[in-house]
Amino acid sequence: MQPMTRIRRYRPDDREAVADICVRTAHEGGDSRPYYTDPGIFPTTFALPYVTLEPDLAFVLDDGHGQAVGYILGVADTPRFVAAFRAEWLPSAADRYPEPSSPPSTPDEEIIHLLHHPERMLVPEVTAYPAHLHIDLLPAWQGRGHGRALMRSLLRALQDKGVPAVHLSMVTANIPARAFYDRLGFHEIDVPDPGPVTYLGRTTQKLDVL
């Protein structure tokens, strides 16, 4: 009998797998390793702070053998998370990734700049969507309904916390990701001069469309 995949809450022993998934999906949905000198900057910025600061909103796709092959990471209150990121997470990460003394000039430095400026997450136009999320699946596990199941788990958890809506930002060039979010009921949020990203949001209700 084939082992059954399942969605479960994040456990501390998933940390290495979550970091690896992040690295292998960080470049427009694909592997970041060919493009970055130290792709570890991606989980340091976009994954590990979430499982450290708000682990109760972290869910993984378990391959049936205990191995995480995908995840969804959320926060219920973005301003509160930003404050914790600044006070609790950044001091531990800055030694490995010190802030450049001049404007970013390499792909690595561009992400390091994001690490050191968590206030970038405080976008006025998404205030009505206080939660935000990151979701990633290894390529072999995409297109099989697992992303939808992960999203349902997080939205239900946010709903239980009384959070009315959630947002995300995605690289606009990642066309397959946009199609995925559209199918799950996300809509575009108009943010002036968003750069290379698009902001999307949805209510935590209406889980019947998932």
C-alpha atoms as an extended CHARMM CRD file, in Angstrom:
* protein
*
       210  EXT
         1         1  MET       CA              0.0000000000        0.0000000000        0.0000000000  PROA      1               0.0000000000
         2         2  GLN       CA              1.2890000000        3.4490000000       -0.9260000000  PROA      2               0.0000000000
         3         3  PRO       CA              1.8410000000        5.7970000000        2.0370000000  PROA      3               0.0000000000
         4         4  MET       CA             -0.8240000000        8.4830000000        2.3550000000  PROA      4               0.0000000000
         5         5  THR       CA              0.1260000000       12.1220000000        2.0740000000  PROA      5               0.0000000000
         6         6  ARG       CA             -1.4090000000       14.3970000000        4.6720000000  PROA      6               0.0000000000
         7         7  ILE       CA             -1.5060000000       17.9830000000        5.8020000000  PROA      7               0.0000000000
         8         8  ARG       CA             -0.2500000000       18.4370000000        9.3380000000  PROA      8               0.0000000000
         9         9  ARG       CA              1.0520000000       21.1720000000       11.5620000000  PROA      9               0.0000000000
        10        10  TYR       CA              4.7050000000       22.1210000000       11.3610000000  PROA      10              0.0000000000
        11        11  ARG       CA              7.0740000000       20.3920000000       13.7910000000  PROA      11              0.0000000000
        12        12  PRO       CA             10.5500000000       21.6330000000       14.7800000000  PROA      12              0.0000000000
        13        13  ASP       CA             12.1410000000       18.6820000000       12.9710000000  PROA      13              0.0000000000
        14        14  ASP       CA             10.6360000000       20.0100000000        9.7070000000  PROA      14              0.0000000000
        15        15  ARG       CA             12.8630000000       23.0980000000        9.8470000000  PROA      15              0.0000000000
        16        16  GLU       CA             15.5650000000       21.8140000000        7.4760000000  PROA      16              0.0000000000
        17        17  ALA       CA             12.9890000000       20.5430000000        4.9710000000  PROA      17              0.0000000000
        18        18  VAL       CA             11.1090000000       23.8560000000        5.0260000000  PROA      18              0.0000000000
        19        19  ALA       CA             14.3500000000       25.7210000000        4.3340000000  PROA      19              0.0000000000
        20        20  ASP       CA             15.1580000000       23.3790000000        1.4350000000  PROA      20              0.0000000000
        21        21  ILE       CA             11.6820000000       23.7410000000       -0.0960000000  PROA      21              0.0000000000
        22        22  CYS       CA             12.0110000000       27.5120000000        0.1130000000  PROA      22              0.0000000000
        23        23  VAL       CA             15.3900000000       27.4890000000       -1.6570000000  PROA      23              0.0000000000
        24        24  ARG       CA             14.1420000000       25.1720000000       -4.4060000000  PROA      24              0.0000000000
        25        25  THR       CA             11.0490000000       27.2790000000       -5.1670000000  PROA      25              0.0000000000
        26        26  ALA       CA             12.2690000000       30.8490000000       -4.5270000000  PROA      26              0.0000000000
        27        27  HSD       CA             13.1960000000       31.9570000000       -8.0400000000  PROA      27              0.0000000000
        28        28  GLU       CA              9.8510000000       32.7000000000       -9.7270000000  PROA      28              0.0000000000
        29        29  GLY       CA              8.6230000000       29.3470000000       -8.4290000000  PROA      29              0.0000000000
        30        30  GLY       CA             11.7920000000       27.4950000000       -9.4310000000  PROA      30              0.0000000000
        31        31  ASP       CA             15.1770000000       26.6170000000       -7.9530000000  PROA      31              0.0000000000
        32        32  SER       CA             17.1040000000       29.6500000000       -6.7130000000  PROA      32              0.0000000000
        33        33  ARG       CA             20.4660000000       27.8960000000       -6.4520000000  PROA      33              0.0000000000
        34        34  PRO       CA             21.7010000000       28.6790000000       -9.9890000000  PROA      34              0.0000000000
        35        35  TYR       CA             21.0290000000       32.3920000000       -9.4940000000  PROA      35              0.0000000000
        36        36  TYR       CA             22.2480000000       33.1880000000       -5.9620000000  PROA      36              0.0000000000
        37        37  THR       CA             25.6260000000       32.8160000000       -4.2770000000  PROA      37              0.0000000000
        38        38  ASP       CA             23.9890000000       31.9190000000       -0.9550000000  PROA      38              0.0000000000
        39        39  PRO       CA             20.3350000000       30.9750000000       -1.5110000000  PROA      39              0.0000000000
        40        40  GLY       CA             19.9900000000       30.4030000000        2.2110000000  PROA      40              0.0000000000
        41        41  ILE       CA             18.9780000000       34.0520000000        2.3480000000  PROA      41              0.0000000000
        42        42  PHE       CA             15.5400000000       33.0000000000        1.0720000000  PROA      42              0.0000000000
        43        43  PRO       CA             14.4400000000       30.7920000000        3.9930000000  PROA      43              0.0000000000
        44        44  THR       CA             16.1100000000       33.2310000000        6.3860000000  PROA      44              0.0000000000
        45        45  THR       CA             13.8260000000       35.9560000000        5.0370000000  PROA      45              0.0000000000
        46        46  PHE       CA             10.6540000000       34.2040000000        3.8900000000  PROA      46              0.0000000000
        47        47  ALA       CA             10.2640000000       30.9100000000        5.7920000000  PROA      47              0.0000000000
        48        48  LEU       CA             12.1920000000       30.4250000000        9.0240000000  PROA      48              0.0000000000
        49        49  PRO       CA             10.9450000000       33.6180000000       10.7080000000  PROA      49              0.0000000000
        50        50  TYR       CA              7.4010000000       32.3270000000       10.2520000000  PROA      50              0.0000000000
        51        51  VAL       CA              7.9360000000       28.8930000000       11.7700000000  PROA      51              0.0000000000
        52        52  THR       CA              9.9010000000       30.5170000000       14.6030000000  PROA      52              0.0000000000
        53        53  LEU       CA              7.5840000000       33.4050000000       15.4440000000  PROA      53              0.0000000000
        54        54  GLU       CA              4.1750000000       31.9480000000       14.5430000000  PROA      54              0.0000000000
        55        55  PRO       CA              4.4710000000       28.1430000000       14.3550000000  PROA      55              0.0000000000
        56        56  ASP       CA              0.7790000000       27.5730000000       15.0700000000  PROA      56              0.0000000000
        57        57  LEU       CA              0.0040000000       28.9480000000       11.5970000000  PROA      57              0.0000000000
        58        58  ALA       CA              2.5480000000       26.7610000000        9.7940000000  PROA      58              0.0000000000
        59        59  PHE       CA              1.3320000000       23.6270000000        7.9950000000  PROA      59              0.0000000000
        60        60  VAL       CA              3.2620000000       21.1410000000        5.8750000000  PROA      60              0.0000000000
        61        61  LEU       CA              2.4250000000       18.5370000000        3.2740000000  PROA      61              0.0000000000
        62        62  ASP       CA              3.7870000000       15.2550000000        4.6200000000  PROA      62              0.0000000000
        63        63  ASP       CA              4.7400000000       12.7170000000        1.9290000000  PROA      63              0.0000000000
        64        64  GLY       CA              3.5350000000        9.8420000000        4.1170000000  PROA      64              0.0000000000
        65        65  HSD       CA              7.0250000000        9.0780000000        5.4340000000  PROA      65              0.0000000000
        66        66  GLY       CA              7.2620000000       12.0760000000        7.7290000000  PROA      66              0.0000000000
        67        67  GLN       CA              9.0530000000       14.2570000000        5.1680000000  PROA      67              0.0000000000
        68        68  ALA       CA              7.7220000000       17.7400000000        4.4390000000  PROA      68              0.0000000000
        69        69  VAL       CA              7.4670000000       18.3450000000        0.6830000000  PROA      69              0.0000000000
        70        70  GLY       CA              5.4470000000       21.5550000000        0.7870000000  PROA      70              0.0000000000
        71        71  TYR       CA              4.2710000000       24.1550000000        3.2550000000  PROA      71              0.0000000000
        72        72  ILE       CA              2.0160000000       27.1020000000        3.9180000000  PROA      72              0.0000000000
        73        73  LEU       CA              3.1750000000       29.6760000000        6.4620000000  PROA      73              0.0000000000
        74        74  GLY       CA              0.9690000000       32.4290000000        7.8030000000  PROA      74              0.0000000000
        75        75  VAL       CA              0.7410000000       35.2340000000       10.3080000000  PROA      75              0.0000000000
        76        76  ALA       CA             -2.4970000000       36.5130000000       11.7840000000  PROA      76              0.0000000000
        77        77  ASP       CA             -1.4560000000       40.1300000000       12.3350000000  PROA      77              0.0000000000
        78        78  THR       CA              1.1210000000       41.5340000000        9.9300000000  PROA      78              0.0000000000
        79        79  PRO       CA              2.0850000000       44.6510000000       11.9620000000  PROA      79              0.0000000000
        80        80  ARG       CA              2.6100000000       42.5110000000       15.0650000000  PROA      80              0.0000000000
        81        81  PHE       CA              4.7170000000       40.0490000000       13.0480000000  PROA      81              0.0000000000
        82        82  VAL       CA              6.8360000000       42.8610000000       11.6080000000  PROA      82              0.0000000000
        83        83  ALA       CA              7.5730000000       44.1340000000       15.1120000000  PROA      83              0.0000000000
        84        84  ALA       CA              8.5980000000       40.6350000000       16.2560000000  PROA      84              0.0000000000
        85        85  PHE       CA             10.6840000000       40.1440000000       13.1020000000  PROA      85              0.0000000000
        86        86  ARG       CA             12.5630000000       43.3530000000       13.8540000000  PROA      86              0.0000000000
        87        87  ALA       CA             13.0340000000       42.7140000000       17.5690000000  PROA      87              0.0000000000
        88        88  GLU       CA             13.4330000000       38.9360000000       17.7650000000  PROA      88              0.0000000000
        89        89  TRP       CA             14.3650000000       37.4840000000       14.3800000000  PROA      89              0.0000000000
        90        90  LEU       CA             16.6140000000       40.0160000000       12.6830000000  PROA      90              0.0000000000
        91        91  PRO       CA             19.2790000000       40.1360000000       15.4300000000  PROA      91              0.0000000000
        92        92  SER       CA             19.8230000000       36.3830000000       15.0200000000  PROA      92              0.0000000000
        93        93  ALA       CA             20.0570000000       36.5840000000       11.2240000000  PROA      93              0.0000000000
        94        94  ALA       CA             22.1520000000       39.7300000000       10.8220000000  PROA      94              0.0000000000
        95        95  ASP       CA             25.4400000000       38.0340000000       11.7050000000  PROA      95              0.0000000000
        96        96  ARG       CA             25.2090000000       35.7190000000        8.6940000000  PROA      96              0.0000000000
        97        97  TYR       CA             23.6770000000       38.3310000000        6.4280000000  PROA      97              0.0000000000
        98        98  PRO       CA             24.8860000000       41.8090000000        7.4530000000  PROA      98              0.0000000000
        99        99  GLU       CA             23.2190000000       44.7240000000        5.7400000000  PROA      99              0.0000000000
       100       100  PRO       CA             25.2970000000       46.0760000000        2.8140000000  PROA      100             0.0000000000
       101       101  SER       CA             26.7010000000       49.5370000000        3.3690000000  PROA      101             0.0000000000
       102       102  SER       CA             25.7100000000       50.6380000000       -0.1480000000  PROA      102             0.0000000000
       103       103  PRO       CA             22.6040000000       50.0710000000       -2.2990000000  PROA      103             0.0000000000
       104       104  PRO       CA             22.1070000000       46.4420000000       -3.3800000000  PROA      104             0.0000000000
       105       105  SER       CA             24.1430000000       45.5360000000       -6.4450000000  PROA      105             0.0000000000
       106       106  THR       CA             23.7420000000       41.7470000000       -6.6480000000  PROA      106             0.0000000000
       107       107  PRO       CA             20.7520000000       39.3770000000       -6.4720000000  PROA      107             0.0000000000
       108       108  ASP       CA             21.8790000000       38.2190000000       -3.0090000000  PROA      108             0.0000000000
       109       109  GLU       CA             22.1300000000       41.7860000000       -1.7340000000  PROA      109             0.0000000000
       110       110  GLU       CA             18.6330000000       42.5650000000       -2.9840000000  PROA      110             0.0000000000
       111       111  ILE       CA             17.1770000000       39.8240000000       -0.7670000000  PROA      111             0.0000000000
       112       112  ILE       CA             19.4360000000       40.7820000000        2.1480000000  PROA      112             0.0000000000
       113       113  HSD       CA             17.9940000000       44.2820000000        1.8500000000  PROA      113             0.0000000000
       114       114  LEU       CA             14.4900000000       42.8180000000        2.2200000000  PROA      114             0.0000000000
       115       115  LEU       CA             15.6100000000       40.8650000000        5.2850000000  PROA      115             0.0000000000
       116       116  HSD       CA             16.8020000000       44.0360000000        6.9900000000  PROA      116             0.0000000000
       117       117  HSD       CA             13.6570000000       46.0120000000        6.1740000000  PROA      117             0.0000000000
       118       118  PRO       CA             10.6650000000       44.0150000000        7.4360000000  PROA      118             0.0000000000
       119       119  GLU       CA              8.6230000000       47.2220000000        7.4740000000  PROA      119             0.0000000000
       120       120  ARG       CA              8.2770000000       46.6900000000        3.7030000000  PROA      120             0.0000000000
       121       121  MET       CA              5.4160000000       44.3630000000        4.6780000000  PROA      121             0.0000000000
       122       122  LEU       CA              3.3980000000       47.2840000000        6.0580000000  PROA      122             0.0000000000
       123       123  VAL       CA              1.5310000000       48.2680000000        2.9090000000  PROA      123             0.0000000000
       124       124  PRO       CA             -1.3920000000       50.6370000000        3.6190000000  PROA      124             0.0000000000
       125       125  GLU       CA             -3.5310000000       49.2180000000        0.8150000000  PROA      125             0.0000000000
       126       126  VAL       CA             -3.6150000000       45.7520000000        2.4440000000  PROA      126             0.0000000000
       127       127  THR       CA             -4.5930000000       46.9110000000        5.9450000000  PROA      127             0.0000000000
       128       128  ALA       CA             -8.0340000000       45.3360000000        5.5340000000  PROA      128             0.0000000000
       129       129  TYR       CA             -6.2530000000       41.9890000000        4.9710000000  PROA      129             0.0000000000
       130       130  PRO       CA             -4.3270000000       41.7380000000        8.2580000000  PROA      130             0.0000000000
       131       131  ALA       CA             -2.9740000000       38.2150000000        7.7870000000  PROA      131             0.0000000000
       132       132  HSD       CA             -0.4680000000       37.2160000000        5.1260000000  PROA      132             0.0000000000
       133       133  LEU       CA              0.9940000000       33.9560000000        3.8700000000  PROA      133             0.0000000000
       134       134  HSD       CA              3.6730000000       32.1320000000        1.8990000000  PROA      134             0.0000000000
       135       135  ILE       CA              2.9900000000       28.7960000000        0.1900000000  PROA      135             0.0000000000
       136       136  ASP       CA              5.4610000000       26.5650000000       -1.6620000000  PROA      136             0.0000000000
       137       137  LEU       CA              5.4730000000       22.9970000000       -2.9300000000  PROA      137             0.0000000000
       138       138  LEU       CA              8.3060000000       21.0140000000       -4.4570000000  PROA      138             0.0000000000
       139       139  PRO       CA              7.6970000000       20.6160000000       -8.2260000000  PROA      139             0.0000000000
       140       140  ALA       CA              6.8430000000       16.9010000000       -8.0710000000  PROA      140             0.0000000000
       141       141  TRP       CA              4.0010000000       17.6750000000       -5.6780000000  PROA      141             0.0000000000
       142       142  GLN       CA              2.4540000000       20.5390000000       -7.5940000000  PROA      142             0.0000000000
       143       143  GLY       CA             -0.7310000000       20.2960000000       -9.6450000000  PROA      143             0.0000000000
       144       144  ARG       CA             -2.2060000000       17.5090000000       -7.5310000000  PROA      144             0.0000000000
       145       145  GLY       CA             -4.5320000000       19.4230000000       -5.2290000000  PROA      145             0.0000000000
       146       146  HSD       CA             -2.0660000000       19.7030000000       -2.3660000000  PROA      146             0.0000000000
       147       147  GLY       CA             -1.7550000000       23.4790000000       -2.5950000000  PROA      147             0.0000000000
       148       148  ARG       CA             -5.5090000000       23.8030000000       -2.3250000000  PROA      148             0.0000000000
       149       149  ALA       CA             -5.5220000000       21.5650000000        0.7710000000  PROA      149             0.0000000000
       150       150  LEU       CA             -2.7330000000       23.5800000000        2.3930000000  PROA      150             0.0000000000
       151       151  MET       CA             -4.5970000000       26.8080000000        1.7140000000  PROA      151             0.0000000000
       152       152  ARG       CA             -7.7750000000       25.4000000000        3.2240000000  PROA      152             0.0000000000
       153       153  SER       CA             -5.8730000000       24.4400000000        6.4000000000  PROA      153             0.0000000000
       154       154  LEU       CA             -4.4410000000       27.9050000000        6.8790000000  PROA      154             0.0000000000
       155       155  LEU       CA             -7.6430000000       29.7680000000        6.0780000000  PROA      155             0.0000000000
       156       156  ARG       CA             -9.5610000000       27.6150000000        8.5380000000  PROA      156             0.0000000000
       157       157  ALA       CA             -6.9510000000       28.3130000000       11.2370000000  PROA      157             0.0000000000
       158       158  LEU       CA             -7.1360000000       32.0590000000       10.5480000000  PROA      158             0.0000000000
       159       159  GLN       CA            -10.9210000000       31.8990000000       10.6200000000  PROA      159             0.0000000000
       160       160  ASP       CA            -10.7480000000       30.1950000000       14.0230000000  PROA      160             0.0000000000
       161       161  LYS       CA             -8.6250000000       33.1140000000       15.2570000000  PROA      161             0.0000000000
       162       162  GLY       CA            -11.2200000000       35.6080000000       14.0460000000  PROA      162             0.0000000000
       163       163  VAL       CA             -9.0170000000       36.9820000000       11.2520000000  PROA      163             0.0000000000
       164       164  PRO       CA            -11.2800000000       38.2540000000        8.4410000000  PROA      164             0.0000000000
       165       165  ALA       CA             -8.9420000000       38.3390000000        5.4490000000  PROA      165             0.0000000000
       166       166  VAL       CA             -5.4620000000       37.4530000000        4.2210000000  PROA      166             0.0000000000
       167       167  HSD       CA             -3.0950000000       38.8420000000        1.5960000000  PROA      167             0.0000000000
       168       168  LEU       CA              0.0730000000       37.7790000000       -0.1780000000  PROA      168             0.0000000000
       169       169  SER       CA              2.5800000000       39.2610000000       -2.5470000000  PROA      169             0.0000000000
       170       170  MET       CA              3.8610000000       37.2560000000       -5.4950000000  PROA      170             0.0000000000
       171       171  VAL       CA              6.4010000000       37.8570000000       -8.2280000000  PROA      171             0.0000000000
       172       172  THR       CA              4.2910000000       39.0870000000      -11.1180000000  PROA      172             0.0000000000
       173       173  ALA       CA              6.3280000000       37.0340000000      -13.6070000000  PROA      173             0.0000000000
       174       174  ASN       CA              5.2280000000       33.7820000000      -11.9420000000  PROA      174             0.0000000000
       175       175  ILE       CA              2.2160000000       33.2020000000      -14.2020000000  PROA      175             0.0000000000
       176       176  PRO       CA              1.3700000000       29.6690000000      -12.9610000000  PROA      176             0.0000000000
       177       177  ALA       CA              1.2190000000       30.9230000000       -9.3630000000  PROA      177             0.0000000000
       178       178  ARG       CA             -1.1850000000       33.6960000000      -10.3500000000  PROA      178             0.0000000000
       179       179  ALA       CA             -3.4760000000       31.1830000000      -12.0400000000  PROA      179             0.0000000000
       180       180  PHE       CA             -3.4220000000       29.0580000000       -8.8800000000  PROA      180             0.0000000000
       181       181  TYR       CA             -4.4070000000       31.9770000000       -6.6540000000  PROA      181             0.0000000000
       182       182  ASP       CA             -7.1320000000       33.0800000000       -9.0350000000  PROA      182             0.0000000000
       183       183  ARG       CA             -8.6780000000       29.6110000000       -8.8690000000  PROA      183             0.0000000000
       184       184  LEU       CA             -8.6930000000       29.8110000000       -5.0740000000  PROA      184             0.0000000000
       185       185  GLY       CA            -10.6640000000       33.0320000000       -4.9590000000  PROA      185             0.0000000000
       186       186  PHE       CA             -7.9020000000       35.6110000000       -4.5580000000  PROA      186             0.0000000000
       187       187  HSD       CA             -8.2960000000       38.9940000000       -6.2270000000  PROA      187             0.0000000000
       188       188  GLU       CA             -5.7650000000       41.6790000000       -7.0470000000  PROA      188             0.0000000000
       189       189  ILE       CA             -5.2840000000       44.5470000000       -4.5980000000  PROA      189             0.0000000000
       190       190  ASP       CA             -4.3830000000       47.8580000000       -6.1940000000  PROA      190             0.0000000000
       191       191  VAL       CA             -1.0570000000       48.9840000000       -4.7120000000  PROA      191             0.0000000000
       192       192  PRO       CA              0.6890000000       51.9780000000       -6.3330000000  PROA      192             0.0000000000
       193       193  ASP       CA              4.1770000000       51.2440000000       -7.6730000000  PROA      193             0.0000000000
       194       194  PRO       CA              4.4040000000       47.6720000000       -6.3460000000  PROA      194             0.0000000000
       195       195  GLY       CA              7.6340000000       46.9340000000       -8.2180000000  PROA      195             0.0000000000
       196       196  PRO       CA              8.0530000000       43.3550000000       -9.4650000000  PROA      196             0.0000000000
       197       197  VAL       CA              5.2730000000       41.9560000000       -7.2740000000  PROA      197             0.0000000000
       198       198  THR       CA              1.4880000000       41.7730000000       -7.3260000000  PROA      198             0.0000000000
       199       199  TYR       CA             -0.6330000000       41.8920000000       -4.1690000000  PROA      199             0.0000000000
       200       200  LEU       CA             -3.5900000000       39.5330000000       -3.8630000000  PROA      200             0.0000000000
       201       201  GLY       CA             -6.1720000000       39.0660000000       -1.1290000000  PROA      201             0.0000000000
       202       202  ARG       CA             -9.2150000000       37.0820000000       -0.1330000000  PROA      202             0.0000000000
       203       203  THR       CA            -11.5540000000       36.5690000000        2.7760000000  PROA      203             0.0000000000
       204       204  THR       CA            -10.9170000000       33.7140000000        5.1820000000  PROA      204             0.0000000000
       205       205  GLN       CA            -14.5480000000       32.7390000000        4.6850000000  PROA      205             0.0000000000
       206       206  LYS       CA            -16.0760000000       30.9780000000        1.6430000000  PROA      206             0.0000000000
       207       207  LEU       CA            -13.9240000000       27.8870000000        2.0140000000  PROA      207             0.0000000000
       208       208  ASP       CA            -16.4290000000       25.9960000000       -0.1510000000  PROA      208             0.0000000000
       209       209  VAL       CA            -14.6560000000       27.3380000000       -3.2650000000  PROA      209             0.0000000000
       210       210  LEU       CA            -11.4380000000       25.5710000000       -2.2560000000  PROA      210             0.0000000000
